[in-house]
């Protein structure tokens, strides 16, 4: 695959400077985070504002523009999957009143394409469009368990981030967990991301049987057992799989 040209690559670096922690940036902050000259960022940011990829507020700060969101919404793995899955995710949310999430794998990370927050549910760190490690979340463990062996090795032999004292970082233990996921049909992430959350996730298959996504329930630790949650999550995952095959 050819590498992007210099101008395009610089434009992408500018867009990549934004994050959930830094959604609004001044021109100097943008230049510093993109590691580009101020004059270059000034010129390219103006072009991005003109196209709609960026917006500049009355405070002078730049933010991601709606035009970029419109284009991103056309991504088939996000929009089409979300459209088919949403009725079943809403049903699961209404039945449980807990957090319901839908995610896909992008390389060695999880990308969340939908999240429905339950009334009074435990707070979570995930957000739509956000990325997370494959090794910590329930959906990540499902997607990693069904990923190609070479990708599993890449993840398990690299550094594994620890989020809480309960985060499993030992490669041997993780391999055992992934094997259990393939046998049981669901994954459990118990306080691996936050100290008060339990996640149970199940795979979503396409019409060929390949795992293309994962759905999860996230509840407050101690309020339910994985065995009680697993049938609900697996039923929703199967319903979404059938909808994808329709």
C-alpha positions in Angstrom: 0.0 0.0 0.0 1.5 3.4 -1.0 2.3 5.8 1.8 0.3 9.1 1.9 2.0 12.1 0.2 3.6 14.8 2.3 0.7 17.1 2.4 -1.9 14.4 3.1 0.4 12.9 5.8 0.7 16.3 7.5 -3.1 16.8 7.4 -3.6 13.4 8.9 -1.1 14.2 11.7 -3.1 17.4 12.5 -6.3 15.4 12.7 -4.6 12.7 14.8 -3.5 15.4 17.3 -7.1 15.5 18.7 -8.2 13.0 21.3 -10.9 12.5 23.9 -8.6 14.2 26.4 -7.8 17.0 24.0 -10.9 17.7 21.9 -10.2 21.4 21.5 -6.7 22.8 20.6 -5.2 26.2 20.0 -3.0 26.6 16.9 0.2 26.3 18.9 -1.1 23.3 20.8 -2.0 21.7 17.5 1.4 22.3 16.1 3.1 20.9 19.1 1.0 17.8 19.3 1.3 17.2 15.5 5.0 17.9 15.7 4.8 20.2 12.7 5.9 23.8 12.1 3.4 26.5 13.2 3.3 28.0 9.7 2.5 24.6 8.2 -0.3 23.9 10.7 -1.7 27.4 10.1 -2.0 26.8 6.4 -3.3 23.2 6.6 -5.7 23.9 9.4 -7.2 26.7 7.3 -7.8 24.3 4.5 -9.3 21.7 6.8 -11.6 24.3 8.2 -12.7 25.3 4.7 -13.5 21.6 3.9 -15.3 21.1 7.2 -12.9 18.5 8.8 -12.1 21.1 11.5 -14.1 23.9 13.1 -12.8 27.0 14.8 -14.8 28.4 17.7 -15.2 31.9 19.0 -12.4 31.1 21.5 -10.0 30.5 18.6 -9.6 26.8 19.4 -9.9 24.1 16.7 -12.3 21.1 17.0 -13.2 18.2 14.8 -15.8 19.3 12.3 -19.1 17.7 11.4 -18.0 17.0 7.8 -15.5 14.5 9.1 -18.1 12.8 11.2 -20.4 12.6 8.2 -17.7 10.9 6.2 -16.8 8.6 9.1 -20.4 7.5 9.4 -20.1 5.9 6.0 -17.6 3.4 7.1 -19.4 0.1 6.5 -18.0 -1.8 9.5 -19.5 0.9 11.7 -22.7 2.2 10.1 -24.0 -1.0 8.5 -23.2 -3.2 11.5 -24.6 -0.6 13.9 -27.8 -0.3 11.9 -28.4 -4.1 12.0 -27.4 -4.5 15.6 -29.1 -1.5 17.2 -32.6 -3.0 17.7 -31.1 -6.0 19.6 -28.7 -3.8 21.6 -31.7 -1.6 22.7 -33.6 -4.7 23.7 -30.7 -5.9 25.8 -30.4 -2.5 27.4 -34.1 -2.3 28.2 -34.2 -5.7 29.7 -31.1 -5.3 31.9 -30.9 -1.5 32.3 -27.1 -1.9 32.1 -24.4 -0.7 29.8 -24.5 -2.4 26.3 -21.6 -2.1 23.9 -20.8 -3.2 20.4 -17.2 -3.3 19.1 -15.0 -4.4 16.2 -11.3 -5.1 15.9 -9.0 -2.6 14.1 -5.5 -4.0 14.1 -4.4 -4.7 17.7 -7.1 -2.5 19.2 -10.9 -2.5 19.9 -13.0 0.2 18.3 -16.4 0.8 19.9 -19.1 1.5 17.3 -22.1 1.7 19.7 -22.7 2.1 23.4 -26.0 2.4 25.3 -25.7 3.6 28.8 -28.1 2.0 31.3 -30.0 4.1 33.8 -27.9 4.1 37.0 -25.4 1.7 35.4 -21.7 1.6 36.5 -19.6 4.3 34.8 -17.4 3.0 32.0 -14.3 4.5 30.2 -15.4 3.5 26.7 -17.1 5.8 24.2 -18.3 5.5 20.6 -15.4 5.8 18.3 -12.9 5.2 21.2 -10.2 2.6 21.1 -9.0 0.2 23.8 -6.6 -2.7 24.3 -7.7 -6.1 23.1 -6.5 -7.7 26.3 -8.6 -5.9 28.9 -12.2 -5.6 27.9 -14.7 -8.3 27.4 -15.3 -7.4 23.7 -11.5 -7.2 23.2 -11.0 -10.7 24.6 -13.7 -12.1 22.3 -12.1 -10.4 19.2 -8.6 -11.5 20.2 -9.7 -15.1 20.8 -11.0 -15.2 17.2 -8.2 -13.2 15.6 -5.5 -14.8 13.4 -2.8 -16.7 15.4 -0.1 -14.3 14.2 -2.0 -11.3 15.6 -2.6 -13.1 18.9 1.1 -13.7 19.2 1.9 -10.0 18.3 -0.4 -8.9 21.1 0.6 -11.5 23.7 4.3 -11.1 23.2 4.2 -7.3 23.3 3.7 -5.1 26.4 0.2 -5.6 27.9 -1.2 -2.5 29.6 -2.4 -2.7 33.2 -5.4 -0.7 34.2 -6.2 -2.0 37.6 -4.6 -4.5 40.1 -7.0 -7.1 38.5 -5.8 -6.6 34.9 -4.4 -9.9 33.6 -1.0 -9.2 31.9 0.7 -12.6 32.0 0.8 -14.0 28.5 0.3 -17.6 29.7 -2.8 -16.6 31.7 -4.2 -14.7 28.7 -3.7 -17.6 26.4 -5.7 -19.7 28.8 -8.5 -17.1 28.9 -8.6 -17.0 25.1 -8.9 -20.7 24.9 -11.8 -20.6 27.4 -13.5 -18.0 25.2 -13.4 -20.2 22.2 -14.9 -23.1 24.2 -17.5 -21.3 26.2 -18.6 -18.8 23.6 -18.2 -15.8 25.8 -15.5 -13.7 27.6 -15.4 -12.3 31.1 -13.5 -9.2 32.1 -13.7 -8.9 35.8 -12.5 -5.5 37.1 -9.8 -5.5 34.5 -10.5 -1.9 33.2 -12.0 -0.3 36.4 -12.2 -1.6 39.9 -16.0 -1.7 40.0 -17.0 -3.2 36.6 -17.7 -6.7 35.3 -18.1 -7.2 31.5 -19.4 -10.3 29.7 -19.1 -10.4 25.9 -20.0 -12.7 23.1 -19.0 -12.9 19.4 -21.1 -11.7 16.4 -20.7 -13.7 13.2 -21.2 -12.8 9.6 -23.0 -15.0 7.1 -19.8 -17.0 6.5 -19.3 -17.7 10.2 -16.4 -15.3 10.7 -16.4 -13.2 13.9 -16.8 -9.6 12.8 -17.8 -7.9 16.1 -18.5 -8.5 19.8 -21.4 -7.4 22.0 -21.1 -7.0 25.8 -22.9 -6.1 29.0 -21.0 -4.1 31.6 -22.4 -4.2 35.1 -21.3 -3.2 38.5 -19.0 -5.8 40.1 -20.9 -7.9 42.6 -24.4 -7.3 41.2 -24.5 -10.3 38.9 -22.4 -13.4 38.0 -21.0 -14.1 34.5 -23.1 -17.3 34.4 -26.2 -15.2 34.8 -25.2 -12.6 32.2 -23.8 -14.9 29.5 -27.1 -16.3 28.2 -28.5 -12.8 27.7 -25.3 -11.6 25.9 -25.0 -14.7 23.7 -28.7 -14.5 22.7 -28.2 -10.9 21.6 -25.1 -11.8 19.7 -26.8 -14.6 17.9 -29.7 -12.3 16.9 -27.3 -9.8 15.5 -25.5 -12.5 13.6 -28.8 -13.7 12.1 -29.6 -10.1 11.1 -26.2 -9.7 9.4 -26.8 -12.9 7.4 -30.3 -11.7 6.3 
